[in-house]
């Protein structure tokens, strides 16, 4: 065996030691993280025996998700304090990731439970029930007519904080009709809103007050048809000696996520009320 063969690994041999490709070693060399100790004029690359232990550090830190920049800095300045700091920081990152995963799992379970409930909903079901306080983020819509493209752009702007977040929001987007517009033949949508469970994570959070609400589960809440549903609810309110106390909240419980047929959409409309003699 030649002295070179006894003292060095070829790039193929070195890659085999870690079960990686030669391209991976070229990648680390290109990024100035790890280079062969010897490069001959013909381009052949040779790694010293000691470089095995250095690359073990690199491949392990990469497995932990440490950035190339951090790896490069650490390999050049290795000491026990730097290693402790590096690993402690990764442990903190893992804590954050675990919290995020737990939040998303919790929200997924809520979403799954909602879907089960939505499948059991009875159409045209009107109820009067107390509701707890809820939080939501809302964006005002213009009163003047606008195109479908402009509507989607406004919806996208409203949804952007949720789309950009790593946390799954478990609630669907909805619409608000102002109290003074409820009896209008074509009541305009004043706002789009999305309920949130953690109000401290968003700006300009609003409150849907706790209290008594008339609720309607209906297929008539899809866009242009919600006027018919609102009239039905107002008639119910009048018959039961109630009076409207605030804005109407419209939520599509079964929407484009759950079906490709708009005829299968199911909407919940909520109107806060109080008794006339209260």
C-alpha positions, 0 to 999 in steps of 0.5 A, a space after each residue: 500500500 502506498 503512503 498516500 493510500 495509507 494516510 488519506 481517503 479518496 473522495 469516494 472512500 470518504 463519502 462511503 464512511 458516512 453513507 453520503 454522496 461525493 456531491 455532498 462533499 463537493 457542496 460543503 467544499 463549495 460553501 467553505 465549510 469542509 475541504 479536502 486536505 490535499 487537492 492534486 493538480 489533476 483535481 483528485 481530492 484526498 482527505 486525511 484520516 483526522 478529517 474523519 472526526 471533523 466531518 463527524 461534527 459537521 454531519 451531526 450538527 447538520 442533522 440537528 438543523 444547525 445552519 452552515 454559517 454556524 457550523 463553519 464558525 464552530 468548526 474553526 473555533 471549537 471549544 467546550 463553551 461554544 459547543 454548550 451554547 450551540 447545543 443549548 440554542 438548538 434545544 431552545 429551538 426544539 422547545 419552540 418547534 414542539 410548542 408549535 407542533 402541539 398548537 397545530 395538533 390541538 387546532 387540528 383536533 378542534 377542526 376534526 371535531 368541527 367537521 364531525 359536528 358539521 356533518 350532523 347539522 340539520 338544515 333550517 334549524 333555528 335556536 335561541 341559546 347563550 354564547 360565550 365571548 369570542 375574539 375575532 379579527 375583522 377588515 371593513 369592506 367598501 360600500 361601493 360595488 367592486 369586482 369579484 377580482 377585487 373581492 378576492 384581493 380583499 379576502 386575501 389581504 384579510 387572510 394573509 396574517 393567517 396564511 403567513 403564520 406557521 400556526 393553523 387557525 381552526 376557524 373559517 372566515 365569515 361576514 358581518 352585517 351591521 344591525 342597521 342593515 339587517 332588514 334591508 332587502 339586499 343587506 350589504 356585508 360590512 366586514 369579513 372576519 375570522 375568529 381567533 383563539 389567542 387574541 394576544 397574537 394579533 393586532 386590532 382584535 375585536 370582541 363578539 360579546 357574550 349573551 343570548 343569540 338567535 342561531 340559524 343553520 341554513 343553506 340560504 346563507 351562501 352569498 346572495 341568498 343570506 338576505 332570505 335567511 336574515 328575514 327568517 331570523 328577524 321574523 323569529 325574533 319578532 314572534 318571540 318578543 325579542 329585539 336585536 342587540 347587535 350585528 349579525 355574524 355569518 359563518 360558512 361551516 361547510 364551505 369550499 374546503 369540504 365540498 366542490 358543490 356550492 349547493 352543499 354549503 351550510 351556513 350558521 348565522 348568529 344575531 345577538 338579542 335580548 327580551 323586549 321587556 328586559 
